[in-house]
Amino acid sequence: MSTISEALQKYFGHTSFRPLQEEIITDVLEKKDVFVLMPTGAGKSLCYQLPAVFQTGVTIVISPLIALMKDQVDGLRENGIKAGFLNSSLSASNQQKVKLLLRSGKLSLLYIAPERLKADGFMKFLQQIPIALFAIDEAHCISEWGHDFRKDYRELKKLREVFPSIPVIALTATATDRVQSDIVEQLQLRHAKTYKASFNRPNLHYIVLKKDDPIEQVIAYSKKREGESGIVYCQTRDRVEQVALALQQVGIKALPYHAGLQDDVRRDHQEQFIHDDVSVVVATIAFGMGIDKPNVRFIMHVDLPHNLERYYQETGRAGRDGLASECILLFSYADRETIKYFIDQKETESERAIAYTQLSQMVNFAQSKTCRRKILLGYFDESFSQNQCEACDNCLSHKDTFDGTILAQKILSCIYRLQGGFGINHVANILVGAKTKQISFYHHERLSTYAIVDDYSKNELKEHIGELIALGYIEQTIGKYPTLRLTPKSVAILKGEEKLLLTKPDQIEALSDLQINKEMNQQLFDELRRLRKRLADKKNLPPYMIFPDTTLTDMATYFPQSIEELSNIRGVGELKLQTYGKEFLRAIVAYCEPRSIASQPIRKRRIHNQHSYSSSTNQTVALFRQGLSIEEIAKRREFVPSTIIKHLVRAYLQGEDVDIDKLVPEEKQPEIINAFHELGLDRLGPIKERLGESYSYGELEIVRAKLLREKNK
């Protein structure tokens, strides 16, 4: 196998990389240390799994997710990659079998938990086998500043001491700047380039609903999505049990998951969910970390998460396959008071202050009338250039507006008279004329703004205040008791120089008519899903390991009716085509023939389709056309020259007009061409050995690209 693109197709059935994957894999193969910050579902695992099939020696993957190692290894084996794991779930004899495979060089990847490194003699054992790479998954666990610090991860710094020459890739889905620095320091990463992917998940649709009757709301929504996988998050065990029982009573296959259940019960409930034996898991936040199930179609929060980071992580468990999925949040102000109670139990003032700030950010997100995606990305210091994302309730529901200028003037006037010393609740109480102890104590019933609003409820007023905060007319302080104050922007409203439209606080319906693919034949998709389940049950595998939903979707859209056509479907790698191709083909043909349905041309085909390469390659090509040399482009883009050559070769092979002749001296080319004719195009090593040090690998790769393009013509 000559290219990583071909390996991607062979083992994973994909014709193109996701953003940054190709650059990361190239760095790994060049034996560099790498730091990867990618959100859930962005494809971190591929960055060390794919290089493992090229490298001499084993890739050691260190992960805290013991319960999921078997699933990860099973998935790799289904793809034709030799993988194994060592953890406490294996018997002593099975552990010895895995070690024997390692010693004999029959494994490309080995998954272990960090605790394994402390086991007697394990470090010495690792020194006896050839190691290509250490991959540290969930790398934030090594940092005391991270949200999930684990002491066992501190042992990983010994890897650099014992194996100073082995490269390390550290990967995490979330890390602040402080945590990133700590990871690099603790793991002693050397000149590691940081790859940070966008936190935007375009396939996720964000929806916030008023929480009225949460159990009935969960039931109504789950019925609309019946048969689809979903996770319902609740803050307490009691609520988890209540919601799970209510769903069961209306015929929805649902199970609870929380720390109060026995370990074996929790494992069983998780397995049933992963294997599609139940549709819905109702869980506390303990559920979901590292869940590889790609076809979770909805996440529902019955209670308000404590912060936006947790909300992002939990919603990120939906739509990992890239297909449309929904994230529903039920919101009431009572949730804020409940969370404040828990924050008050924290030991230090600094911890409480941080938690109150995070809670305010979460509440502002929930009550905002602006694009939710923009707010969410802004939390991670990422800008969103579009005015609307067209995938959240605020952007899609086209809510009615009204002239809210007078109402805004009343709200702003009240805040002005309070001189920035009070919060949303108190301001709303004054405006509606409530009789509270706080109003009496401060004599605020004497204010001119007391009881001047009689056409809106207190809760509706709080929503409009939240909207004014989001629009920048009011600023909210941070801390346990956030207060309100005016901004320079509010002056024009108070003076009547500007009109303001506000949103009517109507109930918003969920977007539950989302379709995975509007062109897909739903009946065929369902038949293929049933076939997948039967095959998975025979092998005791999760169904997505046979084929993910994305593959079934394409089958039910393009109706492939030959092995060749089926091989062009995304997700159908070489081994899976051999293993399952005939059965799926038989099912598709049986459906299509009596209905006279012909196969359809697949829009995105193989590796060499024009412009299927990454935007990074595009940038390199643009600079090359401007006349910059390889070295100049490498310096500007912070890559090594060999990576720039790979970009240009890839673009050239895919039909781009790239003048690569000038990269290899004319007098050198005939001898290189003769060597390729004699020894073949598959491997560069024998060519380099034949020609010697006067010829670089870059020159060989460029000439091979010329020969391949001529051959394809």
N, C-alpha and C positions, 0 to 999 in steps of 0.2 A: 504494500500500500504506500503511495507516494505523497499524498496530501492529507491534511487534517480535514478538508472538506469531504474527501472521499470516505474518511473514517466516520465522519458525522453521519453521512448517508448510510454507510454499512451497518453501524452499530445502533444508531438512534433514529434512522429513517427521516432525517431532516435535510433539507437542501440549502439552508442558510442559517447563519448564526444569529443569536440575539445580540443586541448592542453590547460591546466590550468583550464578549466571550472570546472572539478570535484573537484579539490583542493579548488578553490574559494568557490564553493557551500558548501563544507564541513565546511569551516571556517564560512560562513554566518550562517549555521544551528547551529554552536557552539557559535553563538552570539558574534563574534569577529568583530572589525572594520577591513575593508579591503580597500586597494587602488589598482585599476585595470587600467593598461595602456595597451590597446589592439588596434591595428589598425582597421579601418573600415572593417567590414565583418568577424571579428574574433569571434563574438558571445558573446559580452559583455552583451547584454540584458538578455540572458538565466541565467546569474549568479545571478540575483535577481528575475527573473520570476519563475524559477523552485522552489527555496526555498519557495516561497509564498504559494505553494499548501500544504506544510508540516506545516507551522508555525501557531500558534494561534495568531490572530490579523492580521492587514492589513499592507502591504508593501506600503509605501508612496514613489512614484517615482517623483522626482523633475527634470523637463526638460524645457529648453527654447523653445522647438519646438511645440508651441501651435497648429499650422496648421496640425501637424501630429499625435496629441494625439488620435483623433478619429480612425485613421487607425490602430494605435498600439493597442488600446483597442478592435477594431473589430477583429483584428487578434488573440488576446488572447481568445476572446469569441468563435471564430471558433474552437479553440483548446480545448475548454471546461474549460477554466479558467475564474473565475468570476472577471471581471475587470471593472473599470469605470474611468471617468475623470471629473475634475472641472476646467473650464476656462471660459473666457468671451464670448465664442461662444454659451454657453448654456443659455437658458432663466432662469429667477429666479425660476420658478416652477420646471424646470428640475434639477436645482441645488439642490433644496430641496429634490427631489426624490433621488438623489445620496446620500445626507447626511442621509436620512432615511435608505437607504441600508447599509451605513457604521455603523450607530448606531445599526442596527439589526444583524450585523456580516455577511452580505451576500456578501461582497466584499473581495477578496484576495489581489487585487492591486488597488491603486488609483493614477492616474497621475495628477499632478498639475504643474503650472508654478511658478517660484520663487516669482513673484509679489503677488501671492495668500497669501503668509505668512504675508504680510503687511496689508491685508484686515482686517477691524475691526472685532474682535471677532474670527478670524479663528484659531489663536493659542489656544484660550480657547476651541474651538470646538474640536481640535485635542486631547486636554487633556481629553476629555470625551469618547474617543474611544480607544480600545486596539490596540497599534501599535507594530508590530514585527520588523520593519526595516525601515530606511531611505536610499533610493538609490538616490544618487546625480549624475545624468547623465550630460555629457558635463562639468565635474568638473573643467576643465581649465578656465571656465568663471569666477571663483571666484578670479583668480589671476590677479593682475595688470601687471604681467610680461607675461601673456598669450596673444595669438594672437587674442582673442575674449572676452576681459574683459567686464563684465556686472555688473553694480553697484548693481542691485537687488540680485545678487548672494552673496554679502557681508552679506545680512540678514541671510544667512544660518548658520552663526556661532552661532546664537541665539538658534538653535536647541539643541545644547549640553547643553546650560544653562537651557532650559525649560524641556528637556527630557534627563537628564544625563545618564540614564540606557539603552536607546535604541541604539543598534548598528547602525553603518553607513558604507555603502559601497560607495566609490567615484570612478567614472568611467570616463575615457577620452580616446580619440583615439590618442592624441598627447600632449606631455608635456616635456619641457626641465627639467633638474635636478632642476633648480631654481623654475620652476612652480610647480614641484612635491612637493618640500619642502613647498612652499607657500600654496598649497592645504591642506597638512597635518596640517599645523599650523592654517590656517583659520577655518578648520572644527573641529579642536581639536581631530583628530583621535588618539585613544589610542593604542599604541603598534601594529599599523596596519602593517600587512605584505604586501609588494608591490609585485604584480604579473605583470610581464612585458612580453608580448608575442612577438614573432618574428614579425618584420615588413615585412617579406618576404611574398609576395602574389604570389605563384607559378603559379596560373592559369592566371595571367595577363601577356600579351605579350606587350613589350615596343618597339615602332617603332618611329624613327625620320626621317622625309622627308624634303628635301629642299622645301622651300616655293616659288613656281613659280607663279601660278595663283590660289590663295587659294580657291576661290569660285568654280572653276572648279574641283579642287582637292577634295573638300568636296562632290560635286555632284557625281564624279566618284566613290569615296569610298562608299558613302551611297547607291548607286545603287547595288554595290556588296553585301551589307549587307541588302538589301531591306526586310522589314518586321520585322527586328530585332530592339530592342530598343537601342537608343544611345543618348548621350549628346554631343553637339558641343559647345565648349567654345570660346567666343570672348571677346576682351578687351573693346570694345565700343558698345553702343546701336545701332549706325548706322550700324556697321558691323553685329550685330545680326539680324537686320531687313533685310539687304541685303541678307545674307546667307539663312535665313528662307524663304524669297520670292523666291529665286533661286531654292531651293529644292521643294517648292510647284509647281513651274512652270514646273518641270520635273516629277510631279506626285508622289512625296514622301510626305507622311503625316508628316508635320513639323510645329512647332509653335515657336514663339519667347518668351523669358522671360527676362525681365530686369526691373529696377526700374522706368523707364519712363512710364510703363503701369499702368493702374488703378489696385487697389488691387483685385477687383473682376475678372478682366481679367487674372491677374497672377494666382489667385487661380484656375480659370477655366482651364487654360493651363496646370497647374501642375496636376490637377485631370485627364484631358484627357490623359496625359502621364502615370500616375500611373495606369489608367484603361485600358491601351493598345489601346486607341482610336486613338492615334497618335504614330508614331514610334520614331520621333526625336524631341528633344527640343534644340533650339539654344539659348544659354544663356550667360549672364555675370556671374561672379563668385558668384553673389547673389543666384544662383540656386543650390540646391542639398544638403545643410546641413541637415543631418538627414533623407534624402530620404531613405525609407526602401525597395524600389523596388529592388528585388534581381536579376532580369534578364536583367540588362543593359549590353548589349553585347559589346558596344564600347564607348570609350570616345575619342573625337578628339579636340585637341587644335589648333585653327587657329592662335592664337598669343601666344607668349612666356609668360608663367607665370612669376611672379616677383621673385619667389623663389622655391626651391625644396620642401619645406614643403607644400606650396599651391598645387604644382603639384601632390605631393603624395596624398594629401587629395582628390583632384578632380578625379584623376585616380582611387582612391579607391572606387569610386561609381560604378565602373564596376565590374561585376562578383562576387557580394556578395554571390551568391549561390554556389560559388566554381567551376563553369564551365568556360571553356576557354573563355577569352574576350581580346579585343585589346585596347591599349592606343596609339593613333597616335598623334604625335607632329609635326606641320609644323614649320620649323625654318629658319629664315634669320637674318643676322646681323643687319638689319635695325630695328628689334624689340628691340634690345639692346639699341639703341639710343633713341627710343620712351620711354622706361621704365626709362632711365636716366633722361629724361625731368621731369617725374613725381616724381622721387626721389628728384630732385632739389627743388621741392616745399615743401618738408618736413621742419618742423620748426627748429629742432635742428641739430647740426652737428653730434651728436652721432647717431641720427635716420638715418641720411643720410649715415653715415659710415657703419652701420649695413646693410642697404638696398643695398649698393653697393657690399658689400661682398656677400650677398645672391644672387645678380644678377650674379656675376662672377661664383658662384657655379652652377647656372642654365645654363649659357652659356657653361660652361665646360662639363656639362652633355649632352647638346644637340650636341656638336661638337665632343664628344669623339668617338673613334673607339674601345674602350674596352667594356666589359660587362656592360650594363646599370644597371642591377640589383645590381651588385657589388658597383657601384657608389652610387646608391640610398640608399642602406642599410648602406654604409659607412657614409652617411650624418647623420644617426641616431645612429652612433657608434656601428653598428652591422656588424660583419665580415661575409663574404660569402666565404666558403672554396673552392667551385668549381671554376675551371678556366673559365668555360662557364656555363651559366644558361640554354641554349637551348630554351630560350623564349624571346629573344630580337633580333632586327635586326642585331646587331653586332655579335651575337653568331650563328645566324641561316642562315644568307644570304651567308656565305662563299664567301665574297668579294675577288676579285682578288687583289693580292699584286704585288709590283715591288721592285727592288733594289733601295731604296731611300737613300742610303748612301751619295751620292754626293749632292743631294738636301738638306739632313739634315745638311751636312757640311756647305753649303752656308747659311742656315738659322742660324745655331749656330754661324758661323763666324760674321754675321751681328749683332747679339745680343751681342757678345763679344765686338765688336767695339763701340757699343752704351753704354757700361758699365752699363747696367741695368736700363737706364733712360726712356725707351719708351715702348709702348704697341704693341699689335698684328698689328693694322692697320698701324702704322708708319713703322714697320719692313717690312710688305708686300709691302707697297708703295716704299720703298727703293729698295727692291729686283727686282721689276718689272720695276723700272725706272720711277716712276710717278713724275709729276711736281706739287708739292703741296707747299703751303705757309710755312708749317712747315719744309719741306725739305730744302727750300731756306733759311729760317731764320737760321737754324742750319748748313747750308752749307753741308748737308749730301749727296749732289750729288757728293762730292769729295771723299766719301768713296770708297774703293776698291770693296765693295759688291753692289754698286749702279748699277742697271740694269743688274745684272749677271744672272737673271732668265728670259728666254724668251719663255719657253715651258709650263708655267702654268699661269693661270689667277690669279688675286689678290685674288679672293674668294677661289680658289683651294689652294693657298698658305696658306690662313688663316686656312683652314681645316687641312692642314698638320702641321701647327704650333700647332693647338689644339691637334692633335694626339701626337706630341712630348711632350706636356704638360702632357697628360694622361699617356704616357709611362715613364715619370719621367726624361726626358732629359732637360726639361725647367721648371723653376718655375715661376708662375705668382703671383704677389703680390695682396693684396686686397685693396679695396678703390674705389673712384670715377674713378680714372685713373690707372687701374692696369698695371704694367710694367712687362717686361720679364727679367729674368736673367738665367745664366747657372747653372747647378747642377754638382756635381762631376761625375755623370754618363755620362755627355756629353763629357768628356775628351777623352775617348777611340774612340768616333766617329770622333772627330776633328783630332786625330792622325792617323786615318785610321786603328786602331787596331781592330775595330769591324764593321761588316756589319749590315745593318738595313733594314728590309722590312717595307714599308709603304703601306697603303691601297689606291687603286685607288678610286678617288672621284666620283664614279658612282652613279646615282639615284637608290635608293633602293625601291623596290615595297613592299607594305603592305602585311602582311601575311593573306590576307582575305580569304584564303581557310580553315581557322580554322574550325574544327567541334567540336560540343559539345561532341559527342561520336560516334566514327567511326562504332561501332557495332549497333547503334540505327537505327530503321526503321523510316526514315524521314516522310514517308507518314502517318504512324500511329501517330507519334508525332504531326503532323499538325492537324490531325483529333481530337486528344485529346485536343490540344490547342483551337480549335474552340468550343469543348464541354465545356471546362473550361470557356471560354469567355461568352457563353450563360448563364451558371449557375451564374457566377459572376454578369452579368448585371441584372439578376432577383433579386439579393440581394443587388445591388448597392455596390458591393465590388470590390476592385482591384483583378484581376484574380489570382495573386500569393497567395492570402489568401485562395483560394480553394485548390490549390496544386501548389508548386513552380515548375520551369522547371526541377529541379533535379528529382522530383517524376515522372513527365511525361516522362523524359528521361529513367528512369528505367522501366516504364511500356512499353515503346516502344522498350526496349532491351530484357526484360525477358518474355514478353507476358503472364502475370498472367491470368489464366482463371477460378479461383475459389476464393471465399472470403478468404480462408486460404492463398492462394498464394498472393493475393493482400495485405493482412495484413503484409506480409514480405517485402513489398516495402518501402524504406526509405521515411519518410514524411507522411506516412499513419498512423496517430494516431487513437486511439480508437473512438473518436467522429466523426472524418472525415470518418472513415470506415463506420460507421452507416449512416452518412448523405449523402455521395456521392459515397460510394463503389459500389452499384448496377448499377448506371448509367455509371460509368467508366468501370466496368466489362462488361456491355452489349456492350459498344462500342468496347472494345478489342476483345471480342468473335465474334462480327459481322464482324470485320476485319479479324480475324485469321481463322475462320471456312472455308470460301470458298477458302482460299489459303492454307489450310492444314498446318497451322503454329502451332506447339506445344509449350506449355510453356517451358521456359528454367530454369534450376536451378539457383537460385540467389546466387551469390558468397559470399556475406556478409550477414549473417542472424542475428538471434536474439541476445539478450543480453549475453547469456552464451557461445557464440562462443569462442574458445580458442584464447588467445592473442589479444582480442579486447580491452583490457584495455590500460590505458595510459602509456607513457614512465616513468612517475613518479612512478607508481606502479611497473614497471620493476626494477627500481633502488632500491626500498625498498626490493623486493624479493631477489635481488642479495646480498644486505647487510645481510639479514637474513640468507641466505645460508652460508655466511662467518662466522656465529656463533655469530653475534652481537645481543644483547638483544633489546627488544622494546625501552627501554629508551635510549640506545646508538644510535640506528638508528634515533630516534626522535631528539636527540641532534645534531647529524651530519647533518640531513636534515632540521633542523629548523622547525619541525612540532611538534604538541602535540602527545603523545602516542596513543590517540584514532584514529588519522588519519592513523598512521602506521598500527594499527590493521585492519582498513578498507581496506588498500592496500592488506594486506596478505589474508584477508578473500575473497576479490574479486578474487585474483589470484587463490586461492584454489578452489573457486566455478567454475572457468573457466578451471579447469583440471590441474593446475600446481602442481608439486610435492612439496608441502609445508608442513613441519612437524609441524602442528599447535597444535598437542596433547600436546607438551611440554609447551604450553602457558597457559594451564589450569590444575591445580593439579588434578591428577587422582581420588582422593577421592571426589572431588567436582562434577565430571561430572555426576554420576548417578542421583543425586538429581535434577540437571539442566535438564537432559533429561526427567525425570518424569514430571517436571513442564511443559515442552513443550508439552508432550503427552496429558496432561490434558487440557492445556489452548490454544494450537495451536501455530503455528510458525509465525503468522502474526505480532504480536506486542511484543516488549521487555518490555514495561511498566508493564503489569500485571505480567510477570515473575519476574521482579525485586521486585515488591511489595510483591509477594508471598515469595521470598527467603530472602529478607532483605539486610542489609548493608554488609554482609559478602561476597556477590557476586557482582562483578563489571559488568557494561554494556559490557565491552570488553570481559569478560569471557562468558557472555550470547551470544554475537554475534558470538564468535568462535564456541561454541557448536552448535548453530543453523546452522552454515555453515556446520558442519559435518552431521547433520540430513538432510539438504537440498541436500547435495551431494549424500548421500545414497538413498534419495527419487528419485533423478533424475536417478540414476543408475537403 
